[in-house]
Every structure is written in C-alpha cells, then in structure tokens.
Amino acid sequence: MSPLFWSAPVSAVLALGFALYLALNNLRKEEGTEPMKQVAQAVKEGATAYLKQQYKGVSIFFAIVFVLLLILALLKLQSPFVPFAFLTGGFFSGLSGFIGMSIGVRCSARTTWASKQSLNSGLRVAFSSGMVMGLVVVGLGLIDISIWYIILNAVYASEPLIHKLELITSTMLAFGIGASSQALFARVGGGIFTKAADVGADLVGKIEAGIPEDDPRNPAVIADNVGDNVGDIAGMGADLYESYVDSIIASMALSVVAFKGTGWEINGILLPMVLAGVGIISSIIGSFFVRAGEKAEQAVLLSALRRGIYGAAVLSAILAFIVTRWLLPENWSVYWAILSGLLAGVLIGYFTEMFTSDSYSPTRAISAEARTSPATVILEGLSVGMRSAFPIVIVVVVAIITSFFLSGFGSPEIGLYGIGIAAVGMLSTLGITLATDAYGPVADNAGGNAQMTGQEPIVRERTDALDALGNTTAATGKGFAIGSAALTALALIAAYRDEVRVVSQRFLGEVRTLQLSLLNPYLIAGIFAGAVIPMVVSSSILKAVARTASKIADEVRRQFREIAGLMEGKTKPDYARAVTICTKAAQKEMLSPALTAIIAPVIVGLLLGPEGVAGFLIGGLATGFCLAIFMANAGGAWDNAKKFIEKGNYGGKGSEAHKASVVGDTVGDPLKDAAGPSLNILLKLQSMVSIVVLGLVLKISSYMPWLK
C-alpha cells in the first residue's frame, strides 16, 4: 500500500482531535445565568429525545435493508461485504449528526453569555461549535473510507490489479447508500419537525397574538429551538457527510476505468482521499482567520467568515497542485478540475449571498413589497428564487465542461474522472464551509435564549446580527451543498455506466454496455420518470410540514385560550406538549418521501432496465438541481427580508409590512429547510440505490423479452 495513503487517515484523526479540542474549549466557557441554563437544558432534552426516537425508527429500516442486501449477496448478485458497508455508512452518518447536535445544544447559552461581553466573543463561540460539526463530518467520513480501503485491499490482495480495484471500488460504493439513507431520514424528519414548530409558532405568536419572536409565553418556542438543532445541525451534518463520502468514492470508482493500463490506477484511486486530507488541514488553518469587530453589520460579519473560507480555499488549491503533480505526473491536468471545483464552490456562495442577503437588492425588493400585501411578498420571493437558479446552474455547467475537457484532453474516461474530482475539490474544504452553516442554528438558539431570559437589548442586538448572518451563510451552505450534489450525482451516473459492465461480467458471466441513444424509448421514459420524482418528494414533505404546523398552531391557540395568566406572563406554557406533537408527526410523516426516493429507482430498473435507470437518474438530476436551488434561495431571501424589516425599515416590528414579511417567511421556511435540502440527498441516493441493486436489475431484465 502506498505510503501516501496514510495521509488520509492521519488527516482524519487530526480533524477529530482538533474538533475535540474546540468542543472542550467551548464547554469550559461560562453558560450564563440559571434561567439561561434552564432554557438550554430544555432544548437539549427535547433534541436528544427526538434523535433517540428517530434512530429507533431508522434502525428498523436499516435492519430490513441489511437482510435484503444479505439475500442478494447469498444469491451471488452482490458482494458479501455490501450489507456491512451499508451499515457502517449509515452509522457514521448518524454519528456525525448526533455529535454536532450535542455540541450545538450545549453552546447556545454559552453564545448568549459570550455576546454579553462582545460581538466577536459570541461569534467565536458559535463558529467554534459549527467548526466541531464540520471537522467531525470530514474526520468520520475519511476514517470510514480509509478503514474499508484497508480491509478490502487485504481481502482481495491476491486478485489481479485491475480486477482488485474494481472489486474494492464497487463494494465501497455501497456504504454510500447507507450514508444517503440515514441522511434522507435525518433531513426529512428534522426538517418537518423544525419547520412545523417554526411556522406554527410564528403564525399564532407573531401575527395573531402580536408577541415577539422567541417570546417565552409562546408554547412552541422550545420546540422551535429544538427543531433548529435536529433539522439544521443533525440533519445537515448527516446530509453533507454523505455528499463528502459519495464524491470521494465516486471518483475512486471512475479512476479504475480512467487510468486502466497506464500504471497510475492506484494513484488515481488515492488522489481523492489525499485531496480530502489536504482540505482538512486547510480548513483547520482557515478557521484561525475568523475574527470580527463590534459592528453588528452583516457586511462586517460576512467579511470575517470569508477570510476563513477564502483562506482555506487558496491554501487547499496550492497543496492540491503539489499532490496532483506528485501522484499523477503524466495526468496532472486533472488539477484544473480540482481548481474549477474550488472556484465553483466560491462562486456559488457568492451568487447565493447576492440573492439572499439583505445587503443586496433582491432581498430588499421583497421587503419593499411587504408594504403592499403578503401576496406581493410571496410573488417577489418566488421570482427571486427562480432567478437565482440561472447563475448557479451556469457556474456548475462551466465547472462540468471545464473539468471534463481540461482533465481529459481527448480522453472521455479521464474527463469523467475530472468531473468527480471537481466535486471532491469543491468539498475538500467542507470542514470550514460546513462550520459557517452549522453555526447559524447555534446563533438562532442564542437569540431565543436571550429573549426568553430577558437579557438587555444589546445582547439581543448582537445575537440577531449573528442570526441574520446565519441565515445568509445557511443559504450559502445550501447552495454549496446543491452544487456539490450535482457534480457528485453526475459522477455517480458515470460510475453507474461503468458498474453495468463490471457487475454484468462478474455476476452474469457476460459483458453488457448501456445503449444510451436518444432513440431508445426506455431512456426517454426514464428521463420523464426521474424528472417527476423531485416534485413528488417535495410535495410530500411540504404537505407534511403544513399538516404538522396546523397541529402546532391549534395547540398554541388552545394554551393561549385555556391557561390562565399565560398571556400576562404569570404562568408558564406547556412546552413539552408542542415538542411531543412535532416528534410524533415528524416520525410518521418522514416515511412516505424517504421510501419514495429509495423504492422509485428499483421499480424503474425492474420495469425499464438499466437504460431506463440511466434516464431516470439524468431526469432527476436536471429537475432536482434547479428545484433545490429555487427553494433554498427563495426561502433564504424571504427570511432575510423579514429581518431587514425588523431592523426598523418600512415600519419595523409590529407593522403591517412586518406581518406580511412573516407570512413570506413561513412560506419559505419549509422550502429552504425541509424540501430543498432533501433533494440534495435524493440526487445521490437514487444513484447509490441503482448501483447497489444493479445485479438484481440485470438478472431480471435478462428474462424480460422487451428489455433484451
């Protein structure tokens, strides 16, 4: 085994070690007054209880799928290692989300207390807790990949080199389905929980009762804060974990075909892992550049975070050049794909910020429309979301073309490998990029804690500044996740094409290649089937949020009506009741969209064969990518338009314009935090499922006369 391989697990251990240091350093900080501790404890208990309940339900699903994969393995239609790879992928994905959430709920009150001292102190605590999430995700992801590479390399040591590498990468693709399945359940369930609580609390509290956001009299306020943690930290951590590992293993799978017969096959497989290790080091160094002054302005805070992100990206680009020249001296042009991925990530962040930050005209235009009516707020927000898809899609298209041609220089196989490497490049600095996203829910909870415990106005002003920045960085993070999902999904589709040849030869004794002519009716039928699935899944999630939000709204109204002295602040509401409603509803409602995403590619494969599946994946990628951008940016713009009014513009809090903006925000919340992020996972999960069941699909299609 090449000595360079060990740089990957060593970097992973370094990431986990630095995450532990940051976590312990944050936990040593003062948590604040007794009321602040009590609020934080209530949120922690609710979030932990929800995750335990979710993991119980998901474990049943994993047990069933493990048995099904084991049956396929016994029928010689799958590698015997696949069921176990599936389990480890799901375990580490869930673990990364759980660790990140556990730190997040413990740092919200500490962020509130630190904000009493200074804005920079509050930023440092919140950002450090987000950095723990980012480093845990990349650390556990790279550890999982490294362990499986070591095991499979030893098991297949006696096989010829090319065959050995095909066996290793084909098996490793399977733990992507475990990570993706866990991520989808976490994103969908957490998204339904958090947005139902948020929408229900805002509609009744802000609009009907006229009380402030995070007012302790609102029975749904604790559920709202719990939701921020289970959806925006645990769910998002599991989401980006699977993006990270999927991009690496897709590139590893493509490298076998790309460098076959050149003598650089092993180095092609090692490059994605080594690049991930380089990104970890760059992210850790970049985190030290995040500092802010005392101006509670988005421009100042954004500048502080940009220094860290851009610094990490530049350092990663420099180190990636050295690594690529070392590992692939004859094909070092692959470096341009890495660079295009890094630049695409930065540009996606820029355009997302442009359309969602209240420092720019699109979001301010939504705020201006709030003076007219909620309808014009919604129309303007829809327009902003749709318009925002154009530049981001163009960026990804340019990255794809650039990666393909500058990497391959006439070799389509190396060009496809370049697209996969571009996704790795984009995600290489995930450690710090994810930190800027994960810090947002911590800042949001800190603001809620300040409001519920009656802190002086300057504290709330600082936490609101951090929260508003969190909305923009969260939107930027979602754009980043969507862009990387598109590149990764495209690489997985290319890997699917290669796997058809490998799996058919291995399990059926004959080599089959995909017939992807546009005159193939199965391909066209698959494209249409794939295009509609993102719509179906999004519809199911939005409907689930609406149903659960209605239950929360009814519960809040009931408590306002029936609990004597509640509105006067003389008695406390029943916070636990709202948490229970959200927990039960989220567990029930997440099943339909998640199972749809998992079962659909299997049904298409059995009915339309592998060509139909290829079309299905292409159609789903095109539709899901654009739909995800639209929903994420429309939601982010609505949210920040509301906050722009709350700063005193157009009448400020309590005005008619503010009430109209709250309606827009409640429409956007389930789009940006529930349905939209789920599509990122959908794009990759469907590819993973298709690859894992490929042996079964090929076997059955061989008996179908219309598929021959």
N, C-alpha and C positions, 0 to 999 in steps of 0.2 A: 504494500500500500504506500502511495506517495507520501513523503513527509509533509507536503503542503496540505494534505487533507486535514491534518491535526490542527491547522489554524482555525478550522470551522468550530469544532467542539471547544477549543480553548477560548475562542471569542464568545461562544455561548455561555461558558462558565463565567467569563469576565462580566458579561451583561447581567447575569443573575446575581453575581457578587455585588456589583455596583447598585443594582436595584435593592438588594438587602440593605446596603449602606444608606441609601436615600430613605428607605422606609423607616429604619431605626432612628435616623436623624430627625425625621418628621415626627415620629411618635414620642420623641423626647421633648418636643415643644409643648408649651402650655396650651391646655384645651379650653381655658376660659372659666367663666363663672359656672355655678351649679346649674342654673337654668339652661345654659348653653350645652352643658354636658348631657342634661336630660333629653333635650331635643335630639342631639346627635345619637344618643343611645336608642331612642325610639325608632329613628330612621335605620340604624344598624340592625336592630332586632327584626324590623319588618323586611328589610332587604335579605337578610340571612334566611329568614323563614321562607321567603318566596323562592330563593335559589334552591333550598333543600327540596321544596315541593316540586320544582321544575326538574331537578336532577333525578328525582324518583320516577317521574313520568318518562323522561328521556331514556333512563336506564332500561325500561321495559322495551322501548323501541330498539335500542341497541342490542338487547338480548335476542329479539326476534330476528333482526337483520344478521346478527352473528351466526345464528343457526342456519339461515337461508344461504349465507355465503359458505358455511361449512358443508352444506349439502352439495353446492356447486363444486366445491373442491373435491368432495368424495366421488362426484360424477365425472371427475377429470376435466371439468370445464373451467377450472380456476386454480391458481396456485394455492397450496395448502397454507401459505403464510398470509394470504389476503385477509381472512377473517380476523387475525390477530393484529395486522396492520390497521385495519378498520377501527378496532377498539382503542389502540394507542392514539390514533389521530383524534378521536372523539374525546378521549380522556385529557390529553394535553390542551386541547382547545377549551374545554370546560374549565380546566385548572387555571389557565391564564386569565380567563374572565373572572373567576372566583377570587384569585389573588388580587387582581386590580381593583375589584369592587371592595374587597376587605380593607384595602388601604384607603380607598376613596372615602368610605363612610367614616373612617377614623380621622380623616384630615379636614373635614368640612368645618367643624367647630374650631379647629386649630387655625384654619384660614381666616375665619371670622375674627378670632382673637389677634392674629397677626396683623389684620387690616386695621385694628385699633392703633397699632404702632405706626404703620406706614403702608402705602400702596405697594411699594416694592416688596415688603415683607409678606404681604398677602399673596402677591404674585409668585414669590419663590416657593411658598408652602404648597400652593395649588399646583404650580408647574412641576414641582418635585414629585408630588403624588401621581401626576399624569405620566411623568418620566418612569416611575416604577412600572406602570401599566405597559408602556412601550417596550421597556427592556425585558420584562417578563415574557411578553409575546415573542420577541425575536429570540430570546435566550432559549425558551422551551421549544420553539419551532425548530431551531437549528440543532438542539440536542436530540430531538425526536428523529430528524433526518439523519444525523450522524450515527446514532445507535443502529438504525435499520441498515444503513450502508455497511457498517462494520459486520453486522450479523449475516447479511445476505452475501457479502463478499467472501466471508468464510465458508458459508454453506455451499456456494457454487464455485469454489476455488478450482475444482478440477475441470470445469467446463471450458471449452474454447472461448477466447476473449470476447468476441462479438456476441456469442450466444449468452455468455455470463452477464454481460452488461445489459442485454435485452431482458433477461430474467430479473435482474436487480431493479431496473427502472420500471418494468411492467408491474412488479409487486409493490414498489414504493408508491406508484400512482394510487394504490388502493387506500392508503391511510388518508389521502386527500378527501375521500368520500366520508370518512369518519369525522374529520375536522369540519367539512362543509355541512354535514347533517347536524352536528352539535351547534354550529354557528347559526344555522337557519332557525332551529328551535329557540335558541337564545335571543336572536334578533326579533323574531316574530312575537314570541311570548313577552319578552321585555318591552318591545315596542307597544304592544297592546296595553300592557299594564301602565306604562308611564304616560302614554298619550290619553288614555281614558281618564286617568286621575287628573291630568293637567287640564284637559278640555272641560271635564265636569266641574272642577274647582273654579276655573276662570269664568265659565258661563254663569254660574249661580253666584259666586262670590263677587266678581268684579262688576258684571253687568246688572244682575238682578238686585243684589244686596248693596252694591256700591262700596264694598270694603276693599282695602289694598290687597295686592298680591302677597301671598305667604302670610296673611293675617291669621293669628293663632285661633281666631274664632271659627275659621273655615274647617269643617270636619275632614276635608280631603287634602289638607295641606301636607300632612305627614305622608300620605300615600303618594302625593306628587313628588316629594323629595325621595321617597323610596324608589319610585319609578325612574328617576334620573340615574340612580345607581345601577339598578338591574337592567335597564334598557341601554343607557348611554355609556356605561362603563363595562359591565359584564358582557352585554350583548355585543357591543362594539369591539371589545377585546377578542372575543371568540371569532367575530367576523374577520378582522384583519389578521388574526392568526392563520386562518385558512387561506386568505389571499397570499400571505407571505410564503407558506409552505407549498401551496399549489404552484406559484410562479417558479419556485426553485425546482420542484420535481418535474414540472412540465418541460423546463429547459434541459434537465438531465435526460429525460426520455428522448427529446428531439436530437440531442447531441450524438446518440448512437448512430442514427442514420446520417447525420450531417458530416461526421468525421470517419465514417466506415472506410477502412482500408488505407487511411492516411497515417496511422501510427499515433494520432493525437486523440484517440477515442476516450481514454481515461481522463486526460486533461480537460477535454470538453465537458465531461461529467463533473469534474471537480470545480470548474470555474464558477458556476452559480453558488456553490457552497462557500468558496473562498470570498467571493464578492459580498455575500451576506455577512461574513465575518469582518470584512473591511468596513462595511456600513455600520456595524455595531460600534467599532472603535471611533468612527467619525461622529456618530450620534452622541456618544459619551463626551467627546471633546466639545462638540457644538453646544451641549447643554450648559456649559460654563459661560457662554456668551449672553445668556438670557438675563438681562437686568433692566429695570425701569426706574424712572424718576418719580416725582409725586404728582404729575399732571394726570388727572383721571380722564384722559382723552384716548379714543381708540387708536388714533394715529401713533401716539407715543407707545402704547402697549403693543400694537402690531409691529412697530419697529423693533421692540425688544425681542419678540418671538422670531421675527425674520432673521435677526442676526444669528440666532442659533440654527435655524433651518438652513439658511443660505451658507453659513459657515460649514455645516456638516456636509452639504451637497458638494461644495467646492473641494473639501478635503477628500471626500469619497471619490470624486472624479479623478483626482490626482493619483490616489492609491490604486484605483481600478485600472488606470493606464499601465502602471508598473506590473500589476498582477497579470493583466491580459498579455502584455509583451512577454512575460516570463512563461506563462502556461501555454499560450498558442502563438509562438513566434512567427509561424507561417500564415496564420489567420488572425493576426492581431487587429484586423479591420473590424472585428466583432466589437471592439471598443467603441466604435461610433454608435453602435446600437445601445450600449450602456449609457453613453452620453446623451443620446436622444431620449432615453427613458427618464434620466435625471432632469433634463430640461423640460420635458413634457410635464413631469410632476410639478415643477416650479410654475410653469405657465398655467396649468390647470388651477393651481392655488391662486394665482393672480386673477384669472378671469372669474373664478368663483367669488373671490373677495369683492371684485368690481360689481358683481350683481347682487351681493347680499349685505355688504357693509353699508351703514348709514353715512359713511364718508363720501359715497358716490351717488350719482343722480338716480339710478334705477330704484333703489330703496327709498330715497327721499320722494320720488314721484308717487310711490304707494302711500306714503304719509300724507302727501298733499291731497290725494283723492279721498282720504278719510274725512275731509271736511264736507264731502258730498253725501256719502252713504256707505254702508258695508258692501253693497253690491259693486260699487266702483273700486273699492279696495280689493275685492276678490278678482275683478276683471283685470285690473292693473297688475296684480300679483301673478295671475295666470300668464299674462303677456310677458312679464319679466322672466318667469321660469322657462317658458318656451324659447324666448330669445336667447337665454343664456346657454342653451344646448348647442347653438351654432358654433361659437368659437372653440368650445371644449371638444366637440366632435372633430373640428378641423385640426386641432392640436394632436389628437390621437391618430387621425388619419395620416398626418405628416410624419408622426413618430413611427407608424407602421411601415410606410413607404421608405422612409429613411433607413430604418433598421434593416429592412429586407434587402435593399439594393446595396447599401454601403457595407453590409456584412458579407453578402454572398458574392458580389461581383461576378454574376453569371451562374452561381450555384444556388438553385432554389432551396436545396436542403439546408445549406448554411444560412441562407436568408431567413428561413423559418426559425432556425435556431436563434438568429439575431433578434427576432420578434420576442421570443421567450426571454432572452437575456435583457431586452429593453424593459420588460416587466420586472425582472429582478433588480435592474438598475433603479427603476422608479421606486421600488420598495426597499432598497438597500438601506436607506436612512429612516426606516419606519420607526426605529427606536425613539427618535426625537419628533418625527412628524406625528406619530400617534400621541405623543405627550401633549402636543398643542391641542389635540382633540379631547383627550381624556381629562384634561384639566378643567374643561368647561363645566361638566356636571358638579365638580367639587366647588367651583366658584358659585354656581347656581345654588347649591345647598348652603353655602356660606351666607349668601344673601338672605335665604329663607330663615336661617338661624338668627341672623341679626334682626330681622323683622319680628320673629316670634318672641325674641327675648328683650325687645325694646331697647336696642343699642342706639347710641347717639347718631344723628343724621350723617356725620362724616363717615362712619363705618359703613352704613348702607350705601352711601355715595361711592365708596371705594369698591365694595363688593358688586354693586351694579355695573361699575366700569369693567370689572373683571368678567362679570356675567355677559355683558354686551359683547366684549371681545370673544368670550367663549362661544357665543352664537356664530360669530364670523369664522373663528377657527374650526368650529364643528362643521360648518358648511364647507369650509376649505378641505377639511379632512374627509368629508363625504365625497367631494369632487375627486380628491386624490384616490379614494378607495374605488370609486366608479371607474376612473381612468385605468387604474391598475387591473381592475377586474376585466375590463375589455381586452387589454393586452394579454392577460393570463388566459382568459377564455379562448381567445384566438389561438394561442399556443397549444391549449388543450385540444382544440378541434384538429390542429395539425398532428398532435400526438395520437388522437383517435384514428386518424387516417393510417398512421404507421402501425398502430396496435392491431388494426384489422389484418394486416399482413402477418404480423408476429403471432397473434392468437390463432388465426386460421391454420397456420403451419404447425403450431405447437399442439393444438387440441383436436384439429380435424384432419391433419396429415396432408393438407393441400394449401397452396398459397392463393389467397383471394385479395384482389385490389378493388378499391372503390371506383365505381363508374359515376363520375360527378358531372356528366354532361347536362346542360340546361334543358335538353330534350328528354331527360329522364323524369317520368311523371312522379316517381317516388320521392325524388329530390325536391321537386316543386311542392308536392303535397306536404312534405316535411317542413319546408320553409314556412308555409302558411300555418301549420300546426304549432311550430315553435314560436311564431310571431304573436300568437294569441295568448300563450301561457302567461307571460308577464302581466297582461291585462287581467286574466282570471285570478292570479295570485294577489295582485294589488287590490282588486275589488273585494276579495275575501278578507283581506287584512283591514281595509278601510271600513267595511261593514262591521267587523268585529269591534273596532275601536268605537264606532258610533253606538253600537248596542251597549257596550260596557260603559261608555261615557253617560248614556242615558240613565243607567242604573246608579252611577255615582251622583249625577245631578239630582235624581229623585231622593237619594239618601241625604244629600246636603240640605235640600229643601225640608225634608222631614225633621232633621235635627234642628234647623233654624226655627221650625214651627213648634216643635214639641218640647225641646229642652229649655226650661225656664231659666232666664238670666243669661243665656248664651250670647245673645247679641249685645248685651250690656257688658260682657266680659267678666261676669260674676261666676260663671261655671265653665268647665272645660267640655269641649265636644268629645264624642266617642271616635277617636282617630282610628282605633283598631278595626272598627266596622268597615270603614272605607278600604283599608288595606286588604281585609278579607275578601270583599267583593271583587276587587281588582285581581287578587291572586287566583281565585276560583275561575273567574271569567277568562283570564289570560291562559290558564292551563287548558281550558276547554276549547277556546277559540283558536289556539295556535295549531291544532291538529290538521284542520282542513287545508290551509295554504301550504303547510310543510309537506303533507303527504301528497298533495297535488304535484308539487315540484319534484318529488322523488319518484312517483309512480309514472308520471307522464312519459319520460324518455323510454321507460321499459315497455310501455304499451305501444309507443310509436315503433320501437325496434321490432317487436313481435309482429306488428301488422305491416310495416313498410320496409323492414330490413335495414341493413347498415346504411344504405344510401339515403333512406328516409330519415334516419337518425342524424346523418351529416347535415341534411337540410334543416332538420328541427333545431339543431344547435346553432346554425347560421341565422335562422329567422329569429330565434330567441335572443341572440347576441345583439342584432341590429335594433330590434324593438326595445329590449330591456335596457340597453345602454342609454338610449335617448330618453326613455321614460324615467329612468332613475335620475338623470341629470335634472330634468324638468322638475320632478317632485322635490328633490333635495334643495334646489336653489329657490324655487317658489316659496317653500316653507321657511327657509332662512331669511329671505327678503321680507316676508310678512312679519316674522318675529322681530327683526331689527327695525322695521318701520314702526311697529308699536313702541319699541324702546326709544326711538327717536322722538316720538310724541311725548313720551313720559319724561324726557329731559326738559320739557317746557315749551316745545314747539307746537304750534297750531292749537293752543289751549291747554296743553299739558294733561296730567292725570285728572280723570273725572269728567273731562269734556266730551262732547258728542263725537268729536274726531277720535278721541281715545277709545270710546266704546266701539266705534266702527273698526278701529285697528285691532281690538281684541277679537272681534269676530273673524277678521282675516287671519289672525294668529292661530285661532282654534281650528280653522280650516287647514292651515299649513302644517300644524304640529304632526298629525298622523301621516302626512305626506313625507315630511323630511326625517322623521324619527321612527317610523314603523314600516310603511310600504316601500319607500325609496331604498333604504339600506338593505332590505330583504332581497331586492333584485340583484344587488352585487353578488350575493351568495348564490342566488338562483342560476346566474350565468355559468358559474363554475361547477356547482353541484350537479347540474344536468349533464355536463361533460364527464364528470367523475363517475356518475351512475352509469352512463353509457359505456364507459371504458370497462368498468367492473363487471357488467352483465354481458359484455361483448361475446364471450364464449357461448353463453346460452342463446343469444340472438342469432349468432352464426349457425349454431346447431339446428335450431328450429327453422330458420329461414331455408336451410338446405332441404327441408321436407315440404316447403311451400312452393307449389308449381309457379305461382305468379311472381315469386321473388327470385326465380332462377334466371 
